[in-house]
């Protein structure tokens, strides 16, 4: 029985892990800072980061962080300012050990007029798989919005309605703001109250959320098993006490005394296990609540209306299911 409960807990944990890991893409991409012309380098980095955030949301390809890219580039003594050809980008992609590499330019043509020039290169084929040039009217905020939209388009994905609405109505339009809902610590806390780990997943910390859920299922399963054992031993004790009270022969009395002593030891052990596993389950729940509320969020703060989304992966020619809690 104990083995059955233990295996059930492990199986549930593995299922949850597979659901989370099942979303993890096997293709990798690196996005280099877009080269600035007419704007500052800091502005270009901030705008490029907006694209990176959307690529993380798409979850079609695993993105190498900017910090890792810069660390490798610095170690190899490389600079991207003069790297504009597909062959040059593919060489950098090989050094970064990625499948795809994206780079481009942010150009200020005139007041309130900008151009975005983007290229994504397949490192293996050394060919440009996606290229786009966009003229933008407005300010740098509008440029950043176009970069967010471009992140979805360069992976052949449907652009979220919120981004399209932002572009059509304007970023600060009240109708746009009404569509937004932040991943707040309060919402995460409520989800973790429902079940440990949900709040962490809501805030983008999927790994920790899965760990909390797996531990909670395991401890609850073990606590329930020990509770059933406690009920069983308690019933056995009562039955044997009733039989013991009717015995008159010395050997029979000794026999049931030994049986009752054995049951008492089993009861003590089960009680101790029940206490340990129950406290452990409460501890995991408390830790999950604290993590959901205080841990930094990792995903974009925006929660889109559809928390389950189907998408096509052009790299693997498969349909993916992505979700947001």
C-alpha positions as CSV (number, residue, x, y, z in Angstrom):
1,X,0.0,0.0,0.0
2,X,2.8,2.4,0.9
3,X,4.6,1.6,-2.4
4,X,1.3,2.3,-4.3
5,X,0.8,5.7,-2.7
6,X,4.5,6.6,-3.2
7,X,4.4,5.6,-6.8
8,X,1.2,7.5,-7.4
9,X,2.8,10.6,-5.9
10,X,5.9,10.2,-8.1
11,X,3.7,9.6,-11.2
12,X,1.7,12.7,-10.5
13,X,4.8,14.7,-10.0
14,X,6.3,13.4,-13.3
15,X,3.1,14.2,-15.2
16,X,3.2,17.8,-13.9
17,X,6.9,18.1,-14.8
18,X,6.2,16.7,-18.3
19,X,3.4,19.2,-18.8
20,X,5.7,22.1,-17.9
21,X,8.7,20.8,-19.8
22,X,6.5,19.8,-22.7
23,X,6.2,23.5,-23.4
24,X,10.0,23.9,-23.5
25,X,11.2,24.4,-27.1
26,X,14.2,22.6,-28.5
27,X,15.2,25.3,-31.0
28,X,17.4,28.2,-29.8
29,X,17.6,31.8,-30.9
30,X,19.8,34.7,-30.0
31,X,18.7,38.3,-30.6
32,X,21.5,40.8,-30.9
33,X,21.1,44.4,-29.9
34,X,19.8,46.3,-32.9
35,X,22.3,48.9,-34.2
36,X,21.2,52.5,-33.5
37,X,21.3,55.3,-36.0
38,X,20.0,58.7,-34.9
39,X,19.0,57.3,-31.5
40,X,21.1,56.5,-28.4
41,X,22.6,53.0,-27.8
42,X,20.5,52.8,-24.5
43,X,17.3,53.5,-26.4
44,X,18.1,50.8,-28.9
45,X,18.8,48.3,-26.2
46,X,15.6,49.1,-24.4
47,X,13.6,48.7,-27.7
48,X,15.4,45.4,-28.5
49,X,14.5,44.1,-25.0
50,X,10.8,44.7,-25.8
51,X,11.2,42.2,-28.7
52,X,13.0,39.8,-26.4
53,X,10.2,39.8,-23.9
54,X,7.7,38.9,-26.7
55,X,9.9,36.1,-28.0
56,X,9.9,34.6,-24.5
57,X,6.1,34.7,-24.5
58,X,5.8,33.0,-27.9
59,X,7.8,30.0,-26.5
60,X,8.5,28.7,-30.0
61,X,12.3,28.9,-29.6
62,X,14.4,29.0,-26.4
63,X,16.1,32.4,-26.3
64,X,19.7,32.9,-25.1
65,X,19.7,35.9,-22.7
66,X,21.4,39.2,-23.6
67,X,23.7,38.8,-20.7
68,X,24.9,35.4,-22.0
69,X,25.3,36.7,-25.5
70,X,27.4,39.7,-24.4
71,X,29.5,37.5,-22.1
72,X,30.4,35.1,-25.0
73,X,30.9,38.0,-27.4
74,X,33.3,39.7,-25.0
75,X,35.2,36.5,-24.4
76,X,35.6,35.9,-28.1
77,X,36.5,39.5,-28.8
78,X,33.6,40.0,-31.3
79,X,31.7,43.1,-32.3
80,X,28.4,43.1,-34.2
81,X,28.5,46.7,-35.5
82,X,30.0,45.7,-38.8
83,X,28.2,42.3,-39.1
84,X,25.4,42.8,-41.6
85,X,25.6,39.8,-43.9
86,X,23.8,36.4,-43.3
87,X,27.2,34.7,-43.4
88,X,28.6,36.9,-40.7
89,X,25.6,36.5,-38.5
90,X,25.7,32.7,-39.0
91,X,29.3,32.7,-37.8
92,X,28.3,34.6,-34.6
93,X,25.4,32.1,-34.2
94,X,27.8,29.2,-34.4
95,X,29.9,30.7,-31.6
96,X,26.8,31.3,-29.5
97,X,25.7,27.7,-30.3
98,X,22.2,28.7,-31.4
99,X,19.9,27.6,-34.3
100,X,18.8,31.1,-35.3
101,X,20.2,34.5,-34.8
102,X,18.4,37.8,-35.3
103,X,19.8,41.3,-35.8
104,X,18.9,44.6,-37.3
105,X,19.0,48.3,-37.3
106,X,16.9,51.1,-35.7
107,X,17.1,54.2,-37.8
108,X,15.8,57.7,-37.1
109,X,15.0,59.0,-40.6
110,X,13.5,62.3,-39.4
111,X,11.5,63.8,-36.6
112,X,8.7,61.3,-35.8
113,X,9.9,59.0,-38.6
114,X,11.8,55.7,-38.0
115,X,12.8,52.6,-39.9
116,X,13.2,49.1,-38.5
117,X,15.4,46.7,-40.5
118,X,15.4,43.2,-39.2
119,X,17.0,39.9,-40.4
120,X,16.8,36.4,-38.9
121,X,19.3,33.9,-40.1
122,X,19.4,30.1,-39.9
123,X,22.8,29.2,-38.5
124,X,22.9,25.8,-40.1
125,X,21.9,26.8,-43.6
126,X,23.5,30.3,-43.3
127,X,20.5,31.7,-45.1
128,X,18.1,34.5,-44.1
129,X,14.8,32.9,-43.1
130,X,13.0,36.1,-42.3
131,X,13.6,39.7,-43.3
132,X,11.5,42.8,-42.8
133,X,11.8,46.5,-43.2
134,X,9.2,48.7,-41.5
135,X,8.7,52.5,-41.5
136,X,7.2,53.8,-38.3
137,X,5.4,57.2,-37.8
138,X,5.4,58.4,-34.2
139,X,7.8,58.2,-31.3
140,X,10.1,55.6,-29.8
141,X,7.2,54.0,-28.0
142,X,5.6,53.3,-31.4
143,X,8.9,51.8,-32.6
144,X,9.0,49.5,-29.5
145,X,5.4,48.4,-30.2
146,X,6.3,47.5,-33.8
147,X,9.2,45.5,-32.5
148,X,6.8,43.6,-30.2
149,X,4.6,42.8,-33.2
150,X,7.6,41.9,-35.3
151,X,8.7,39.3,-32.7
152,X,5.5,37.4,-33.4
153,X,5.6,37.9,-37.1
154,X,9.2,36.7,-37.5
155,X,8.1,33.3,-36.0
156,X,5.0,33.2,-38.2
157,X,2.7,33.5,-35.2
158,X,-0.6,35.2,-34.8
159,X,-0.1,38.6,-33.3
160,X,-2.0,39.0,-30.0
161,X,-5.1,41.1,-30.2
162,X,-3.8,43.5,-27.5
163,X,-0.8,44.5,-29.6
164,X,-3.0,45.0,-32.7
165,X,-5.4,47.1,-30.7
166,X,-2.5,49.2,-29.3
167,X,-1.3,49.9,-32.8
168,X,-4.8,50.7,-34.1
169,X,-6.1,52.9,-31.2
170,X,-2.8,54.1,-29.7
171,X,-0.9,52.8,-26.7
172,X,-2.5,55.1,-24.1
173,X,-6.1,54.8,-25.3
174,X,-8.5,53.9,-22.4
175,X,-9.9,51.0,-24.4
176,X,-6.4,49.6,-24.7
177,X,-5.7,50.0,-21.0
178,X,-8.9,48.3,-20.1
179,X,-7.7,45.1,-21.8
180,X,-4.6,44.9,-19.7
181,X,-4.3,42.9,-16.5
182,X,-1.1,42.8,-14.6
183,X,0.4,39.6,-13.1
184,X,0.1,41.1,-9.6
185,X,1.5,39.5,-6.4
186,X,-2.1,39.6,-5.0
187,X,-3.4,37.5,-7.9
188,X,-0.4,35.1,-7.5
189,X,-1.2,34.8,-3.8
190,X,-4.8,33.9,-4.4
191,X,-3.7,31.2,-6.9
192,X,-1.3,29.7,-4.4
193,X,-4.0,29.6,-1.8
194,X,-6.0,27.4,-4.2
195,X,-3.0,25.1,-4.6
196,X,0.7,25.5,-4.0
197,X,2.7,26.4,-7.1
198,X,-0.1,28.0,-9.1
199,X,0.9,31.5,-8.0
200,X,4.6,31.0,-8.9
201,X,3.5,29.7,-12.4
202,X,1.3,32.8,-12.7
203,X,4.3,35.1,-12.1
204,X,6.4,33.2,-14.6
205,X,8.5,31.1,-12.3
206,X,7.3,27.8,-13.8
207,X,10.1,25.6,-12.5
208,X,9.5,26.6,-8.9
209,X,5.8,26.3,-9.3
210,X,6.1,22.7,-10.6
211,X,8.4,21.8,-7.7
212,X,5.9,23.2,-5.2
213,X,3.1,21.3,-6.8
214,X,5.1,18.0,-6.9
215,X,6.2,18.3,-3.3
216,X,2.7,19.1,-2.1
217,X,1.1,16.2,-4.0
218,X,3.8,13.9,-2.6
219,X,3.4,15.0,1.1
220,X,-0.4,15.0,0.9
221,X,-0.3,11.5,-0.6
222,X,1.9,10.3,2.1
223,X,-0.1,12.0,4.8
224,X,-3.4,10.5,3.5
225,X,-1.7,7.1,3.4
226,X,-0.6,7.3,7.0
227,X,-4.1,8.6,8.0
228,X,-5.6,5.5,6.5
229,X,-3.0,3.3,8.3
230,X,-3.9,5.1,11.6
231,X,-7.6,4.3,11.1
232,X,-6.7,0.7,10.3
233,X,-4.5,0.2,13.4
234,X,-7.0,2.0,15.6
235,X,-9.7,-0.4,14.4
236,X,-7.4,-3.4,14.9
237,X,-6.7,-2.2,18.4
238,X,-10.3,-1.9,19.3
239,X,-11.1,-5.4,17.9
240,X,-8.2,-7.0,19.7
241,X,-9.1,-5.2,23.0
242,X,-12.6,-6.6,22.8
243,X,-11.2,-10.1,22.2
244,X,-8.6,-9.6,25.0
245,X,-11.3,-8.7,27.5
246,X,-13.0,-12.0,27.0
247,X,-9.9,-14.2,27.4
248,X,-9.4,-16.3,30.6
249,X,-6.4,-18.5,29.7
250,X,-3.0,-17.2,30.5
251,X,-1.4,-18.0,27.2
252,X,-4.3,-16.3,25.3
253,X,-3.9,-13.2,27.5
254,X,-0.1,-13.1,26.8
255,X,-0.8,-13.5,23.0
256,X,-3.2,-10.6,22.8
257,X,-1.0,-8.4,25.1
258,X,1.8,-8.9,22.5
259,X,-0.5,-8.2,19.7
260,X,-1.7,-5.0,21.4
261,X,1.8,-3.9,22.1
262,X,2.7,-4.4,18.4
263,X,-0.3,-2.3,17.4
264,X,0.7,0.4,19.9
265,X,4.2,0.6,18.3
266,X,2.6,0.8,14.8
267,X,0.3,3.5,16.0
268,X,3.2,5.6,17.4
269,X,5.1,5.2,14.2
270,X,2.1,6.1,12.0
271,X,1.2,9.1,14.2
272,X,4.8,10.4,13.9
273,X,4.8,10.0,10.1
274,X,1.4,11.6,9.8
275,X,2.6,14.6,11.8
276,X,5.8,15.0,9.8
277,X,4.1,14.7,6.4
278,X,1.2,17.0,7.4
279,X,3.7,19.7,8.7
280,X,5.7,19.3,5.5
281,X,2.6,19.8,3.4
282,X,1.8,23.0,5.4
283,X,5.4,24.1,5.1
284,X,5.4,23.7,1.3
285,X,2.1,25.6,1.1
286,X,3.5,28.5,3.2
287,X,6.7,28.6,1.1
288,X,4.6,28.6,-2.1
289,X,2.6,31.6,-0.8
290,X,5.7,33.5,0.1
291,X,7.4,32.7,-3.2
292,X,4.3,33.7,-5.2
293,X,4.1,37.0,-3.5
294,X,7.7,38.1,-3.1
295,X,9.6,36.4,-6.0
296,X,10.4,38.5,-9.0
297,X,8.2,37.9,-12.1
298,X,10.0,36.4,-15.1
299,X,7.4,36.7,-17.8
300,X,5.8,39.7,-19.3
301,X,3.5,41.5,-16.9
302,X,0.6,41.3,-19.3
303,X,-2.0,38.5,-19.1
304,X,-3.8,38.0,-22.4
305,X,-7.4,37.2,-22.5
306,X,-6.9,33.6,-23.8
307,X,-4.9,31.6,-21.2
308,X,-4.8,28.6,-23.5
309,X,-3.4,29.2,-27.0
310,X,-2.7,26.9,-29.9
311,X,0.3,27.8,-32.1
312,X,2.2,26.4,-35.1
313,X,5.9,25.7,-34.7
314,X,7.5,26.3,-38.1
315,X,10.8,24.8,-36.9
316,X,9.3,21.4,-36.0
317,X,6.2,21.5,-38.2
318,X,4.0,20.8,-35.2
319,X,1.1,22.4,-33.3
320,X,1.9,23.5,-29.8
321,X,-0.3,24.3,-26.8
322,X,0.8,27.2,-24.6
323,X,-1.0,28.4,-21.5
324,X,-0.8,31.2,-19.0
325,X,-2.3,31.0,-15.5
